[in-house]
Amino acid sequence: MDLSELKTNIIGAGIGGLTAALTLRQRGADVTVLEQAEAISEVGAGLQVSPNGVAVLRALGLEDRLAQKAVRGRAVELRDFAHGKLVARLDLGHLPHDAPYYFVHRADLIDLLADAVREAGIKVRLLQKVQSVVPGDTPTAQMANGSVAKSTFLVGADGLHSKARTALNGTVAPFFTRQVAWRATVPNTMGHGPVAQVHMGPHRHVVSYPLRQGTLVNIVAVQERAAWVEEGWHIADDPANLRSVFADFGGDVRGLLEQVETVQRWGLFRHPVAPVWHKDNVALVGDAAHPTLPFMAQGAVMAMEDAWVLADELAGADDVATGLTAYQSQREDRVTKVVAAASKNAWKYHLSAPPIRAAAHLGLKLGATLAPRRLMGQFDWIYRRDVTAE
């Protein structure tokens, strides 16, 4: 299909929306991005871009820019909470030499993509708060200010509370996972190396890794909690609450948490994978289609994969409907498996009974020592997938 005839509106200038704008524009589409904020920006913390995400950025000609802004990860270290004792080290060097794994500040990745969008001549309309989406031959985004944006194709990259998802699937209430998380960044005064450290404790864990050429450390701390907590990424909390919850953690964690001056807390909710990803010239990408918990670090990467496959399938199809059917068919099983893996992963870090935790940690240590490639190989189905080569 000739995508130059596809007048496309994309709702959302996050990672999924900006990547979709680039992949569609690369194939000739006329693209406009609708963003509700007054500027394309992101105040969040860090994220991990595994090799399957790097493959998409490479195909868009952006890998070198990513490398300049990010830290190349060398390993994942699993550590016991009490004193920070190393349990197992998963060497990211066991990945192919051309498959780097990066730690990057979310704002830096957004800036990188936004710059590429502007260079590609893609139109970006700010202060466009979408109130509802109406699929059809000419899908419409209706704005809160009363204006409308019409197109021949509309992409909903509008995240957890997607108006496009609601238009295609109705509203389904998420459920609280009984876990809350805090996130913060602090100066890297402790010389945190290019590794992701996971300190594992009873009903809790803390992840840390460096950002911005190693000058910052990203912190994500997760606690199991029965009480309901509001869903949202930008709920401020008192750093003293964070330090109190993890007061018995030793190793590097104590020093990191002592430096926290501002912190956000959010409740972790499970949203089902949307049964309908497309209808009447409207399609969903990223969290709008398949929100995922952060325990496999694949949320942003899955959105980038979606964006590539969406554009690729449309370009290879006879019409939009056929291309969108192929898109969901290509993506649904994979993202469902990733979402399930992320949902199941946290318990491995939260073992509470000392004998069980000791036995599990011994198993991890033996696996990392005796069969390190096999231990790392359990993630091959995620990391070695290259949607740009399919």
C-alpha positions in Angstrom: 0.0 0.0 0.0 1.2 3.5 -0.8 1.4 5.1 2.6 1.8 8.6 1.0 -2.0 8.6 0.8 -2.4 7.9 4.5 -3.1 11.1 6.3 -2.3 10.0 9.9 -3.0 11.5 13.3 -1.1 10.0 16.2 -2.4 10.7 19.7 0.4 11.0 22.2 4.0 12.2 22.0 5.5 9.5 24.2 7.9 6.8 23.2 5.3 4.8 21.3 3.7 7.7 19.5 7.0 9.3 18.4 8.4 6.0 17.2 5.2 5.3 15.3 5.4 8.8 13.7 8.9 8.0 12.5 8.2 4.5 11.2 5.1 5.7 9.3 6.9 8.8 8.0 9.8 6.6 6.9 7.4 4.8 4.6 5.9 7.9 3.2 2.8 8.7 5.4 1.7 12.2 6.1 1.9 12.3 9.9 0.7 14.7 12.6 1.3 14.1 16.3 -1.4 15.4 18.7 0.1 16.0 22.2 -1.9 17.3 25.2 1.0 19.0 26.9 2.4 22.4 26.1 5.8 20.9 25.1 7.2 17.5 24.3 8.9 16.6 27.5 9.2 13.9 30.1 10.2 14.4 33.8 10.4 10.7 34.5 13.3 8.7 35.5 15.3 5.9 33.8 14.4 3.0 31.6 16.2 0.1 30.0 16.4 -0.4 26.2 17.2 -4.0 25.5 18.7 -5.2 22.2 15.2 -5.8 20.6 14.5 -2.1 21.2 17.9 -1.0 20.0 17.2 -2.8 16.8 14.3 -0.5 16.1 16.3 2.6 16.8 19.1 1.3 14.6 16.7 0.8 11.7 15.6 4.4 12.2 19.2 5.6 12.2 19.1 6.7 15.8 21.4 4.1 17.6 24.4 6.4 17.6 22.4 9.2 19.3 21.1 6.7 21.9 24.7 5.6 22.6 25.7 9.2 23.2 23.0 9.8 25.8 22.9 6.4 27.5 25.0 4.0 29.5 25.7 0.6 28.0 24.8 -2.0 30.5 27.3 -4.7 31.2 25.4 -7.0 33.7 22.5 -7.5 36.0 23.5 -8.2 39.6 21.1 -9.9 41.9 21.9 -9.1 45.5 20.6 -10.0 49.0 18.9 -7.1 50.7 20.6 -7.3 54.2 24.2 -6.6 53.3 24.1 -6.3 49.5 25.9 -9.6 49.1 26.1 -10.7 45.5 23.8 -13.7 44.7 24.2 -14.0 40.9 25.6 -11.9 38.1 23.9 -12.1 34.7 26.5 -11.0 32.2 25.0 -9.0 29.3 28.2 -9.7 27.4 26.6 -13.1 26.6 24.4 -11.2 24.2 25.7 -10.9 20.6 28.4 -8.2 20.3 26.1 -6.1 18.0 23.2 -6.3 20.5 23.9 -3.7 23.2 21.7 -3.1 26.2 21.3 0.5 27.4 20.2 2.4 30.5 18.8 5.8 29.5 16.9 8.6 31.1 13.3 8.6 29.8 13.6 12.4 29.0 16.7 11.8 26.9 15.0 9.1 24.8 12.0 11.4 24.4 14.3 14.3 23.3 16.1 12.0 20.9 12.9 10.9 19.2 11.3 14.3 19.2 14.4 15.8 17.5 14.2 13.1 14.8 10.4 13.8 14.4 11.1 17.4 13.8 13.9 16.7 11.3 11.6 14.4 9.4 9.2 17.2 8.9 6.4 15.6 11.0 3.9 18.1 12.3 3.4 18.2 16.1 0.4 20.0 17.5 0.6 20.8 21.2 -2.1 21.5 23.7 -4.4 18.9 22.0 -6.2 17.2 24.9 -8.2 14.4 23.3 -11.6 13.8 24.9 -12.9 11.0 22.7 -12.1 9.1 19.5 -14.7 8.2 16.8 -13.5 5.4 14.4 -14.8 5.4 10.8 -13.9 6.1 7.3 -12.5 9.5 8.5 -11.6 8.7 12.2 -11.9 11.8 14.4 -10.2 12.9 17.6 -12.5 15.2 19.5 -10.7 17.7 21.7 -11.6 19.0 25.1 -11.7 22.5 23.7 -14.3 21.6 21.2 -12.1 21.3 18.1 -11.8 18.1 16.0 -8.9 16.5 14.2 -9.8 14.3 11.2 -7.6 12.0 9.3 -7.7 8.8 7.1 -5.9 6.8 9.9 -5.5 7.4 13.6 -3.0 5.8 16.0 -3.8 5.7 19.7 -0.5 6.0 21.5 -2.1 7.6 24.5 -1.1 5.3 27.3 -2.8 3.7 30.2 -5.9 5.9 30.0 -6.2 5.8 26.3 -9.3 7.4 24.7 -8.6 5.3 21.5 -8.6 2.1 23.5 -11.9 3.0 25.1 -13.4 3.7 21.7 -12.4 0.2 20.5 -12.9 -1.8 23.7 -15.1 0.1 26.1 -13.9 0.6 29.7 -12.5 -2.2 31.9 -11.4 -1.4 35.4 -7.8 -2.5 36.2 -7.1 -4.2 39.5 -4.5 -3.3 42.1 -1.6 -5.8 42.2 -1.0 -5.1 45.9 2.3 -3.5 45.0 3.5 0.0 45.1 6.7 1.5 43.6 8.8 4.6 44.2 11.1 6.1 41.6 13.8 8.7 42.0 17.2 9.7 40.6 20.2 10.7 42.7 23.8 11.8 41.9 26.2 8.9 41.3 28.5 9.7 44.2 29.1 6.1 45.0 30.6 5.1 41.7 27.7 2.9 40.6 29.1 0.9 37.7 27.3 0.1 34.4 25.1 -2.6 35.9 21.6 -3.0 37.0 21.6 -4.0 40.7 18.5 -5.8 42.1 18.5 -6.0 45.9 16.0 -8.7 46.9 14.2 -8.7 50.2 11.1 -10.0 51.9 8.1 -8.6 50.1 10.3 -5.8 48.6 13.1 -5.1 46.1 15.2 -2.2 44.9 16.6 -1.8 41.4 19.3 0.7 40.6 21.3 1.5 37.5 23.3 4.5 36.1 22.1 7.2 33.7 23.6 10.0 31.7 27.2 8.8 31.2 27.1 7.5 34.8 26.4 10.9 36.5 23.0 9.8 37.9 21.6 6.7 39.4 18.0 5.6 38.8 16.2 4.0 41.6 13.0 1.9 41.5 11.8 0.5 44.8 8.9 -1.9 45.1 6.9 -3.0 48.1 4.0 -5.4 48.5 1.2 -3.7 50.2 -2.5 -4.6 50.8 -3.8 -1.1 50.9 -5.0 0.5 47.7 -2.9 3.3 46.2 -3.9 5.7 43.5 -2.7 4.8 40.0 -0.5 7.4 38.4 3.2 8.1 37.6 3.6 11.5 39.1 2.3 11.3 42.7 4.8 13.0 45.0 5.8 11.3 48.2 8.0 12.1 51.2 11.4 10.5 50.8 11.3 9.7 54.5 8.5 7.2 53.7 10.7 5.5 51.2 13.6 5.3 53.6 11.4 3.9 56.3 10.0 1.1 54.2 13.5 0.0 53.2 15.3 0.8 56.4 16.6 -2.7 56.8 18.3 -2.8 53.4 22.0 -2.6 53.5 24.7 -2.6 50.8 24.5 0.3 48.4 20.8 0.8 48.9 21.1 2.7 52.2 23.5 5.2 50.7 21.4 5.7 47.6 18.2 6.3 49.5 19.8 8.8 51.9 20.4 11.0 48.8 16.8 11.0 47.6 15.3 14.5 47.8 12.3 14.1 45.6 10.4 10.9 44.9 7.3 9.7 43.0 5.2 6.8 44.2 2.7 4.9 42.1 0.4 1.9 42.6 0.9 -0.9 40.2 -2.2 -2.0 38.5 -2.9 -4.8 36.0 -4.7 -3.9 32.8 -5.7 -6.7 30.5 -4.3 -6.8 27.0 -6.9 -5.2 24.8 -8.9 -7.7 22.8 -9.4 -5.2 20.0 -6.4 -3.4 18.7 -7.9 -1.9 15.5 -11.2 -1.0 14.0 -12.4 1.4 11.3 -9.0 3.0 10.6 -8.0 3.3 14.3 -5.1 1.3 15.8 -3.5 1.1 19.2 0.2 0.9 20.1 2.1 0.5 23.3 0.4 0.8 26.7 -2.9 1.8 25.0 -3.0 -1.9 23.8 -1.0 -3.8 26.4 0.1 -2.1 29.6 2.8 -4.1 31.4 4.2 -4.0 34.8 7.8 -2.9 35.0 9.4 -6.2 36.1 10.8 -7.1 32.7 11.7 -3.6 31.7 9.9 -4.0 28.4 7.1 -1.4 28.3 8.9 1.2 26.2 10.6 -1.5 24.1 7.3 -3.2 23.2 5.9 0.1 22.1 8.8 0.6 19.8 8.4 -2.9 18.4 4.7 -2.2 17.9 5.5 1.0 15.9 7.8 -0.8 13.6 5.5 -3.7 12.9 2.5 -1.4 12.4 4.2 0.6 9.7 5.7 -2.5 8.1 2.4 -4.4 7.9 0.6 -1.4 6.5 3.2 -0.8 3.8 3.1 -4.5 2.8 -0.7 -4.7 2.7 -3.3 -4.0 0.0 -5.4 -1.8 2.3 -5.5 -0.5 5.9 -7.8 -3.1 7.2 -5.7 -6.0 6.0 -2.5 -4.3 7.3 -4.0 -3.8 10.8 -5.2 -7.4 11.0 -1.7 -8.5 10.2 -0.3 -6.1 12.8 -2.4 -7.4 15.6 -1.7 -11.0 14.5 2.1 -10.4 14.6 2.1 -8.7 17.9 -0.6 -10.1 20.2 1.0 -13.4 21.2 4.4 -11.8 21.9 3.2 -8.9 24.0 0.7 -11.2 25.9 3.7 -13.4 26.8 5.8 -10.4 27.9 3.0 -9.0 30.0 2.6 -12.4 31.7 6.3 -12.7 32.3 6.5 -9.3 33.9 3.5 -10.0 36.1 5.1 -13.2 37.4 8.6 -11.8 37.9 8.3 -9.8 41.1 7.6 -12.7 43.4 11.1 -14.1 42.6 12.6 -11.0 44.2 10.2 -11.0 47.2 10.7 -14.4 48.9 10.2 -13.9 52.6 10.8 -17.3 54.4 14.5 -17.5 55.1 14.9 -21.2 54.1 13.1 -20.7 50.8 15.0 -17.5 50.0 18.3 -19.1 50.9 17.5 -22.1 48.6 16.4 -19.9 45.8 19.5 -17.7 46.1 21.8 -20.8 46.1 20.1 -22.0 42.9 20.7 -18.6 41.2 24.3 -18.6 42.3 25.0 -22.1 41.0 23.2 -21.3 37.7 25.3 -18.1 37.3 28.5 -20.0 38.1 28.0 -23.3 36.3 25.8 -22.3 33.3 25.9 -18.6 32.9 24.9 -18.6 29.2 22.0 -20.9 29.9 20.8 -18.6 32.7 21.0 -15.6 30.4 19.5 -17.6 27.6 16.1 -17.7 29.3 15.6 -14.2 28.0 16.6 -14.9 24.4 13.0 -15.0 23.2 12.8 -11.3 24.3 16.2 -9.9 23.6 17.1 -11.6 20.4 13.9 -10.8 18.6 14.5 -8.3 15.8 11.2 -7.1 14.3 13.1 -5.0 11.7 14.6 -8.2 10.2 11.3 -10.0 9.8 
